[in-house]
């Protein structure tokens, strides 16, 4: 595949602004804090910075409930701060991606305030309203954040749809005025220098015709809305491309739950009609509970065979037809080293973090690094429900423990410790000073207590740190075209191995062999490169050939 698109060999760094760096001592990260840390990102070598939402918001869902699409949340700073950030990024050769949240708004957005005034208000049709059925909601859909997906509005005696929190009413994309309001807003940000968008749950914008009841699994209180990949979603995205992306040199990634590789080819098939790539979640669901009613809440560890099968499927099925996003972490997922690696000892934490980075960064696609991943930050594992801020976690506890009695409180707390979104959202660990150098004030969410050992200052002082390993992986991607363009193939005989993952990349000029030991044991495999093979990178400083030490990773140029 020819590298015709600038974003194909780029590396993205995701910033959760609330937790990155506080510059004014209020306990909340802000834009000036990000500006203050740009030299750190430049040293790491990333090309694109993606910001989680920085718009005005009541913060019911940490900024994904937007009350004004064309302003900056005062907690994060001013529009002048934003313009300074764009200028500073561009001066360093980096690009900026904004979060686009247009499946829903906040209920405090002016459109919704107007919509609930009366059934004849001109903004009424900006949202999805329906009369009740027999004194109940219009259908049996459940919200992603527990409870019904419908909220009754007494003033107009109708229900409105909210696939997420009740304070996040869904926009009605069937209305052309909604769509063109969104496109105008996107072009407004593009004029300010924004280089692209990460589109929140973008494949949910087209709802099923007639909004029928959904299937309901055993123990479930509500039906599955089955809203992903709706009937007009491609039409809407092609219209968006014609009105926005086609006019600018942008990068776009769609967050698309419930997609298959076949779906992904529809959204991101290299013909530049819709998106450049999508976030899929199959590998993030491999450790879900065997009881569907418990969803992601579980203590299961992912076997290597399941992980390899899934990653390989996406590599091979999109090769030459669409583009992969490569990620382990984001603001909605637990920390990768705690989830797929081993954070029980310092050596295993460092080795397994580097191993997992190698496994992912040598694949075809655009890699995403979530803040702190390059330090090997771990899950925080709070002990009391009151310590959790995340709406999804708190709601799930009350529904599964207090209402449905499906699990006991102690078990649910262990589930939260492994899978709560707050694991990703604890403040960035900059140094071993008060509040990890994040803020001079008590942070909005508690800092992980292991910050005296795990922090950026310590990492930058240690040439063998996870940070410098990520820096080397990024440099390899920038200098070796095979990582962007080469074909992917499993090494013969590796298909069922539960300990070692071995694959090759080959573009006809260069061939790479990637070998990773997924276990804490020493194992022997005859995957060592042949005589004369060059060891490009490894997380050990010597090569013992066929002997693979705990969490060993190595990449050969053959």
N, C-alpha and C positions, 0 to 999 in steps of 0.2 A: 504494500500500500504506500503510495507516495505521500510525503508529508507536505500537503498543500495548505494546511491550516496552522496558523501560528501557535494555537493552543495545544497542539498534539504532543509537543515535547516540553510543554510547560508543566510546572509544579505549583499547585495551589495551597495556600496556607489559610486556614479558616480561623477567624477571630470571633470569639463571643465577647462583644464589647463590654458588657457588664462585668466581666470577670478578667479582663486582660491587664489593664493598668489604670489606676485611679490617679489623676493629676491634681485634684483640688481638695482631697481629704474628706470626701463625703461617703466613702465606703463603696462607691459605685465606679466601675471603669468608665472611661470616656475617650473622646476623640483625641484630645491633647495627649492623653496617656499613650494612645496608639502611635501618634506622631513621635513621641519620645522614644519609642522602641523600634522604629523602622530600621535603624542601623543593625539591630539584632537580626531582623528578618533578612536584610540584605546579606549579612554574614552567612546565614543559613543557605541562601542561594535561591529562594523561591521567586517565582515570576509573577504570581497573581495573589492578591489578598481578597478574600471573601469575608464580608462583614455580615453577621446576623443582624436582624432589624434594628435600625437606629432612629426610627420614626416616633413621633408622639404616640403614646399608648398608655392605657390604664394599667398595663402589666399584669393582666389576669393570666396570660400565658407567655410571660416574659418577652413581650414585644411582638408576638405573632397575632396580637389583637390591635390593629393599627387604626388610630383615630384621625390621622391626617397623612396622606401619602406624599405630600410635598413640603415637608418641614422636618426639623431635627428635634428629637426628644431633648428637652432642656437638661435632663440628667446627663446626657452625653456631650452637650455643648451647643454650639450655634452653627448656623449655615456657614459663617466665616471659618469656623474650625474645620468644617467638612471640606470647604474649598481649599484650605491650607493642606489638608490631608491628601487630597487628589493631586495637588501640585507636587507635594513632597514625594508621593509614590512615583509619579511620572518622572520626576527628576532622577530617581534611582533606577529607572527602567522597569518599574513594576506597574501592574495594572490593578484596577479595583473592580470587584464584582459586588453588587448589592443584592440583598435578599428581596425578592418580589413575592408578596403575599396577597394574591388576588382571587383565591377561592372564597375568601371571607374577609370581612372588615371587623373592627370593633363595633360594639353596639353604641359606642360614643362617637362614631364617625358621623359627620353631618348628614351624609346620605341616609343613614339608618334613622337618625333622629327625625328627619323629615318623613321617612317611609312609614314610621309608626304613628304619625299624626292622623292619617285618614287613608281610607282605601282609594281615594281619588288623588292623593298627592302625587306629583310627577315622579317622585323617587320611589313610590310604592313598588314598582316593577323592577327596581334595582336588586330586590331580594326575593326569596322564594317563600311565598305566603300560601297557606291553604286553610280552608275551614276544617274544623274537627269532624271526627266520625263517631257518632253515638256517644258524645261527651268525652272522647279520647283523642289522642294525636291522630293525624291524617294517615299514618302508616306505622309499622312496627320497628322502624329503623332505630338502632342504637348509636349513640355518640361514641367517637373514639376515646373520649375522656369519661366514659361511664354514663349511665342514665339514657334517657330518650334523646333522639336527635331533633326533637321538636320542643319549642317553648311557646306556651300560650300567652298571647298578648291581650289583656283584658280590654284595653282601650278600643281596639277594632274587632274584638271577638274572633280573631284568627290565630293560627299558629305560624311561626316562622321556623325555617330549617337551620340547624347549626350542627354540622358534622363534628365539630369540636366543642368548645365550651359554649354555654348559653349566651355568653357575652361576645361570641364570634359568629354572627349571622352570615350564612352563605350568600354570596352574590349570585344573581340570576344571569348567567352568561347567555341565555337565550335572547336577552334584550341587547340589541345593537348599541344602545346608548351606554350600557355598562362597558361593553368591549372597547368602544372608542374612547371612553373616559380613561380606561386603563392604558391604551396605546398612547394617548396624549401625555399621560403621566410618565410613561417609560421614556418617551422622546425628550421630555423635560429634563430627566436625569441624565440622559445621554448628552444633552447640550452642556451639562455641568461637568462632563468629562468621565462619566461612568463607563467602564469598558465591557460590562456584561451583567447578567442576572442569574442568580440561582433561584429557581421558581418553586416555591413551596407547594407541595401536593398538587402540582399543576394538572395531573391526569384525573383529578376529581371534579374539574370545572363543568363538565357536561354530564348532567344527571340523567338517569334512565327515563325513557319516555313513560309518562303516566305515574311515576314515583310509586311503583308497586311494593307491596310487602316483600321483605327479604326472607331467605331461609334462616331457620333458627336451630342452632345446635343444642344438644342436651345440656341442661344446667344453665343455658344462656337466658337472660331476661329479655333480650331484644333480638330482632332479626338483623342479618347482615345487609347493609344498604347496597352493596355491590355497585358502588358508584365509580369505581376505577375504570378508566378507559371507555368512557361513555360514548354515545352514538355520534356526537358532533365534535369530539375533542380535537381530531386532526384538522377539521375545517377551521376551528377557532385558532389553533396554533399556526396554521398556514396564513391565516388572515393577520395574526400578530406579526409573523415574519415579514409579510409584505408591507405592513405599516410601520414596523420598528426595526427589527434586526437586519433586514435587507438594506437599510439605509446607513448602517453603521458597521464598523469592523468589530463586532461583538463576539464574546463567548457566552454561551448559554448552557446551563445544565438544569434539567427538570427533575425535581424530586417526584418519583413515580412509584408509589406502593403498588404491590400486586401486578408487576409486569413480568413477562417472560422475555427471553431473547427475541422471540418473534415480534412481541409488542415493541420492544426497544428499537428494532429495525424500522418500525413505523415512525417513531418519534425522532430518531437520530441517525437515519440512513444517509450518510455522506452526500446527499444531493442538495443540502442547504435549503430545504423548504420549511423545516420546523426548528428543532433544537440541535445543538452540537453533540450532546450526550445526556444520559439520564443517570440518576442514582437509583439503582435497584436494591432490593432488601433481602433477596433470598439467602445470602450468606449470613445476614443478621438474624434470620429466623431459625437457624439450624439448632439453636439451643432452647427453643420455645418449649413450653410445658406440653407433655403428652395429652393432658386434658385441655381441649380447646377453650373451655370456659375460663381457664387461667391464663390463656394467651402467652405473653412473653415471660410471665413471672415463673421462674424455675431456677433450679440449681444444676441443671445438666451442663456437662462440658462437651464441646463439639469434638467428635472423633475426627482424626485427620482424613479418613476416607471420605466423609461427608463434605468436609471443607474443600478437599482437592477436587472432588467430583463437581462441586458447584462452581468454583473459580475456573476450572478447566472448561466447563460448559460455556460460560460467558466468553472466555477467551476464544474458543474455537468457533462458536456460533456467530459472533459479531465480526470475526476477522474478515476484513475486506468489504464489509457491508455496513457497519456502524461502528461507533466509538465507545469504548468502555470508560467509566469513571472508576478509579481504584481508591477504595477507602477502607479503613478499619474503624475509624472513630468519627464522630461528629457530636454536636450538642445534644443529640437525642439518644446516644449510645453509651454504654459503659466504657471504661478505659480498656484499650486492647490488651495491654500487658496483664491486666487482671482477668480478662475474659478468655483470651486464646493463649496467653503466655503463662508466666509463673512469677508472681510477686512475693513469694514466700521467703526467699532469701535475696540478698543484694546481688549476688553473682547471677542467680537465675533470672532476676528481674532485668538486669542489663543484657545478658546473653539472649534471653527470649524476646526482648523488645527489638534487638538488632535482627534476630532471625525473622521475626514477623515482618519487619520493614523490608528485608531482602526479598522475602517471598512475594510481597505485593509490588514493590517498586521495579522489579525486573519484568513485570508483565506489561502487556500492551494496553495503553489507556492513559488518561491524565490522572496522576496521583494527587490526592488531597491529604494534607497533614492538618490535624486539629490541634489547636494551641496546647502545648504541654506534652503532646505525643512525642516530640523530638527530645524530651527530657525523660521519657518513661514514667510520666505521672500515672498514679494508680487510682483505683476506686477509693472513695473516702470512707464508706461503710459506717455511716452514722448509726448510733445505738437507740435513738428515740425518734418516734414519728415527728415530734415537734421540730426536730432539726432539719427535716426535709422541707424544701420550698416548692418543689415541682408539683404542679397541679395534678398531672397524670398519676404520680405516685401516691399522693394523699387520697385522691378519689378512689384509686384501686384498692387501697387498704380498707377504706370504709365500706366499699361495695362487697369485696370478697370476704372480709372478716366479719364486719358488723351486720351487713344486710343478708348476704347469702350463706354465711357460715361455711364456705368451701374450704377455708384453711384457718388455722389458729394464728393468733397474733405473732407469736415467736417465729413461726415459719414464714409469715409474710414479711417480717422485718428482715429475715435472711434473704428473701427474694429481692427486697428493695436494695439491700447492701450490694447485691450483684448486678441489678439491672436498672435501678433508678436513673433517670436522666440527670439528676444532681451530681452523679459521679463525674460527669464531664464538665459540670458548671462551677465547681469550686475554683476559687481564684488562682490565677497563674502564679507559679512558684518561682519568684525572681531571685531571692536570696534567703539567707537564714536569719534575717532581721525580723522585727515585729510584722505580723501579718504577711510574712513571706515577701516583703517588699512591694506588695500589691497596693497597699494603702496605709496612710497614717491613722486612719479611723477604723473602727470595727467594720469588717466587710459585710456586704449584704447577705452573703452566704459564707459559712465558716470555711476557713482554709484547712486543707488536709494536714493533719498533725505531723506527717512525715516530711514537711517542707525543709527542716534543718538539714536533712540528708539529700533530698531530691530538689534541686533548684538550678536555675540557669547560671548563676554565678559559679557554682561548683562545676557545672558541666563545661563551661567555657574555659575553666582552669585545668581541665583534664583532657588531654589529647585523645584518650581512649574512650571518651564519653559517648553516650547515645547521640548527642547533638552532632558531634563531628562525624559520626557514622552516617547520619541522615544527610549531612552536607556532602559526603563522598558519594552517596547514592544519587543525589540530585546532580552532582557534577558528571557522573557517568551517563545519566539520561541526556544531559545537554551535549555530551561529546561523542556518544556512540549511537549512530542512527539506528542500529539494529534493535535497540530497546523500544524505539518508537515504531519502526516499520517492519521488524522481523516477524516471521511466522512463529507461532507457539506450538509446541508438541510435548506431550509427556514422554519421559524416557521409557523405553520398552521394559516391561516388567514392574513398573512403579504403580500400576493402576490400583492395586489393592493393598499397598503397603500402609500399615497403621503407624509407622514411625518416621519414615523419610518421604519427603516430597521432592522429586527431581524432575526438572523440565528443561527444554532447550528453547532458544530463540535463534532464528536463522533468517538472514535477509539475502542470502546468495553470496555475500562478500564476507560476512562475519558470522560466526556461530558461537553462542554462549551456552554454557551448562550451568544451571542453578541447582544447588543441592542444599536442602534444609532439614535438620533433625528437629522434629516437632516434640521431642520428649526430653525428660530430665535424665535419661540413661545414655551410656555410651553404647553405640551400635556400630556394626561393620557393614559396609556396602561397597560394591565395586563400581561406584560412580565417579571415582577420582578421574580427573582429566588425564588423557594419555601423555606420554613423554613430550615435553616441549609446550604443554598447555600453560597459559599464563593465568595465575591467580589474580583476578582483578580486585576482589574485595572479600574479606572474611571477618567474622567476629571473634576469631582467635588469631594470635600473632604468629602461629606456625601452622603448617599443613601436615597432618598425619595420614594423608592419602585416604585409604579405605576406612580408617577409624574415624567415626563421627562422634565427637564429644557432646555432652548435654547442650541442646539448643544450638548446635553448630550450624553456621550458614556460610556457604562459599559460592563464588561465581568465577568460573573459568572462561577465558577466551580460548577456543579450541583451534 
